[in-house]
Amino acid sequence: MDLDLVLAIGHHLAVFTLVGVIGAEFVLLRPGLDGAAVGRLARLDAVYGMAAVVVVVVGIMRLYWGAAGPDYYFGNHAFWGKMAAFAAVGLLSISPTVAFSRWRKALGRDPGFLPTEGEVRRQRRFLHAELGILILIPIFAAMMARGYGS
């Protein structure tokens, strides 16, 4: 198996993991959240962070060691659109990550702790925004794969 194929497989698996985890977070994060769900959200968010790191690391490896090479990517507008969308999703993920961590710690101090419905709704809005922008990433990827943006 050639390196480009291995990197593409790794990148795609990491991206699908990231999308699956954010989907799971979205389903789990609802008003009426209980302590067990808070713990699951914190664990899911850790997996989300690890998947994002793998996406970036393998993406950089594909950039330099993949078949297309850095000149193709750096000169491609669709690539930069994809990078901007990924960065926006990453920035939007900060608030839920901080909230889930804070909630988990509060639950450790007080087993009866539950986030308010307002806090839950606020973090759901961030997840909505993340999912909305996330849709752009495969659109830009499909454009790049077909030579658009060069």
C-alpha positions in Angstrom: 0.0 0.0 0.0 1.4 3.4 -0.9 1.8 6.2 1.7 -0.7 8.5 0.0 -3.4 5.9 0.4 -2.5 5.2 4.0 -2.6 8.9 4.8 -5.9 9.4 3.0 -7.5 6.4 4.9 -6.2 7.8 8.2 -7.4 11.3 7.5 -10.9 10.1 6.4 -11.2 7.9 9.5 -10.3 10.7 11.8 -12.7 13.1 10.1 -15.5 10.6 10.3 -14.7 10.0 14.0 -14.8 13.8 14.6 -18.2 14.1 12.8 -19.6 11.1 14.7 -18.5 12.5 18.0 -19.9 16.0 17.4 -23.1 14.3 16.3 -23.2 12.3 19.6 -22.5 15.4 21.6 -25.4 17.2 19.8 -27.8 14.3 20.6 -26.7 14.0 24.2 -26.7 17.8 25.0 -30.3 18.5 25.8 -32.3 20.3 28.5 -32.8 17.9 31.4 -29.2 16.7 31.3 -28.3 14.4 34.2 -25.0 13.8 35.9 -24.3 10.6 33.8 -24.8 12.6 30.6 -22.4 15.3 31.8 -19.7 12.7 32.3 -20.4 11.2 28.9 -20.2 14.6 27.3 -16.8 15.3 28.9 -15.5 12.0 27.7 -16.9 12.4 24.2 -15.3 15.9 24.1 -11.9 14.4 24.9 -12.3 12.0 22.0 -13.4 14.9 19.8 -10.2 16.8 20.7 -8.0 13.8 20.0 -9.8 13.2 16.7 -9.2 16.9 15.7 -5.5 16.5 16.5 -5.3 13.4 14.4 -7.1 15.2 11.5 -4.6 18.1 11.7 -1.5 15.9 12.0 -2.5 13.5 9.3 -3.7 16.4 7.1 -0.2 18.0 7.4 1.4 14.7 6.5 -0.9 14.5 3.5 0.0 18.0 2.5 3.8 17.2 2.4 3.9 13.5 1.6 0.7 13.0 -0.3 0.4 12.6 -4.0 -0.7 16.3 -4.7 2.1 18.0 -2.8 2.1 21.4 -1.0 2.1 23.5 -4.1 -1.3 22.2 -5.2 -2.8 22.9 -1.7 -1.2 26.2 -1.0 -2.4 27.6 -4.4 -5.9 26.2 -4.1 -8.7 28.5 -2.8 -10.9 25.5 -1.9 -8.1 24.3 0.4 -8.1 27.6 2.1 -11.8 27.6 2.4 -11.6 24.2 4.0 -8.9 25.4 6.4 -11.0 28.4 7.3 -14.1 26.2 8.0 -12.0 23.8 10.1 -10.6 26.7 12.1 -14.0 28.2 12.6 -15.4 24.8 13.9 -12.3 24.5 16.2 -12.9 28.0 17.6 -16.6 27.3 18.1 -15.8 24.1 19.9 -13.9 26.0 22.7 -17.0 27.1 24.6 -18.6 23.6 24.8 -15.3 22.1 25.8 -14.8 24.6 28.6 -18.4 24.2 29.7 -18.3 20.3 29.7 -15.1 20.4 31.7 -16.5 22.9 34.2 -19.7 20.9 34.6 -17.7 17.6 35.1 -15.6 19.3 37.8 -18.7 20.8 39.5 -20.3 17.3 39.4 -17.2 15.9 41.1 -17.6 18.5 43.9 -21.4 18.1 44.2 -23.0 14.9 42.9 -26.3 16.7 42.6 -24.9 19.4 40.2 -26.8 19.9 37.0 -26.1 22.6 34.4 -29.0 25.1 34.0 -31.2 24.8 31.0 -29.9 28.2 29.8 -26.3 26.8 29.9 -27.3 23.8 28.0 -29.2 25.8 25.4 -26.2 28.1 25.0 -23.8 25.2 24.3 -26.3 23.7 21.9 -26.1 26.9 19.9 -22.4 26.5 19.6 -22.9 22.9 18.5 -25.5 24.0 15.9 -23.0 26.5 14.5 -20.2 23.9 14.5 -22.4 21.5 12.5 -23.5 24.2 10.1 -20.0 25.2 9.3 -18.8 21.6 9.3 -20.9 20.9 6.3 -18.7 23.2 4.2 -15.6 21.0 4.8 -16.6 18.1 2.6 -17.9 20.6 0.0 -14.5 22.2 -0.2 -12.8 18.8 -0.1 -14.9 17.6 -3.1 -14.0 20.8 -5.0 -10.3 20.2 -4.3 -10.5 16.6 -5.4 -11.9 17.8 -8.7 -9.4 20.5 -9.3 -11.6 23.5 -8.4 -10.0 26.4 -6.7 -6.6 26.2 -8.4 
